[in-house]
Amino acid sequence: MESYKTLNPTVRTLMGPGPSDIHPRVLSAISAPTIGHLDPQFIAYMDEIQDLLRQLFSTQNKLTFPVSGTGSAGMETCMVNVLEPGDRVVIAQNGVFGGRMADIADRLGAEVVKVEVPFGQYIPIDAIQKAIDGKATKLVGIVHAETSTGVRQPIPEVATLAHEVGALLLVDCVTSLGGIPVEIDQWDVDLAYSGTQKCLSCPPGLAPVTFSQRSIDVIRNRKSKVISWYLDVNMLLNYWGGDRVYHHTAPINMLYGLREAVLLILEEGLENVYARHQKNHQALVAGLEAMGLALFVEKPYRLPQLNTVVIPDGIDDAAVRKSLLTEFNIEIGGGLGALKDKVWRVGLMGYASRPENVMLFLAALESILTRQGTSVQQGKAIEAAHVIMQS
Ligand SMILES: *Cc1c(COP(=O)(O)O)cnc(C)c1O
């Protein structure tokens, strides 16, 4: 047999659209001894994880648990449990992930009405109202934090519109949870899902979800069986809730990691976590603007955890990102879909949202752009970021 070298991935600074940097306490929790998924000790951890997730989502929803799968599995879990063929569904799309929601609804045989605005814009409430059109609708789906564009979408008004026609509101919180406020109960959101590798700073592999009583009533009144065996919450509930009946083997060590990650956030305090994301975002923006670069999204709709930066004319996107990775060990994201080659996506998510990362990135980018012959303002970015950090 060939001899393979011992696994030894380089330590990178993960400042892309996810995965984000993992806190050392999370990595250490993952390496704790594996125990059985029906071990009383593990069952106690499961109860704790559900309780921690309720605090993170700001909800009392009993049906709150992590799906074994990535964020997209969370999306599919929410949709497959409430949708039946022929249901009318309104999906708001201003980026890649709204498109994914629409695709899943279509595969489930729903009648999909899309509200589309160009990538990078927020979706106006009257456009959503027009698409709902006063008609009986089963579900309204929207992305809270569009990671493909860096746009933040206001949620509470959408909830009111959905409920007026008896629809459930589904919110994608993959990138928002742990980065900006997510208020499931206060906003009256019926179904929400997230992922572990964005602002929770845990490796990818789990999708926290939460279901309101209204959505559970819809599931109870289904005419047809949920078409997915793995994602059917009726059965998952017997494992995560009451009877602890075996359904599938829970990813034990990943769940240790999630427990530690949420604990870290709650120890710091949700308000402090949001304030940290906001401050580091402001410092990054100040630095980029001092250098002469522009942000892609209008100020009121910018996400602090995902910054889209307009790539200046004449700059080779791939070459810049390659230099960041190979010279500085920094990963950032490129543009997706319509934004390919047009923007960089700079994540300041969870544990990666730290002042030293902002400074490292600004210094690295200035150095690379200068060498590429761009006329960026030199020596101004770090100072501008520093001023914000001291304020
Ligand atoms: C990353 C992401 C997803 C998909 O999550 P995966 O973990 O990649 O499956 C869905 N929605 C948004 C907004 C995301 O950022």
The ligand as an ORCA input file, in Angstrom:
! r2SCAN-3c Opt
* xyz 0 1
  C     -24.408     28.102      4.299
  C     -25.848     28.421      4.109
  C     -26.814     27.441      3.825
  C     -26.471     26.004      3.566
  O     -25.829     25.406      4.605
  P     -24.872     24.133      4.358
  O     -24.350     23.908      5.735
  O     -23.849     24.548      3.379
  O     -25.729     23.034      3.891
  C     -28.126     27.832      3.728
  N     -28.495     29.109      3.884
  C     -27.598     30.082      4.119
  C     -28.066     31.490      4.267
  C     -26.253     29.762      4.244
  O     -25.352     30.722      4.482
*
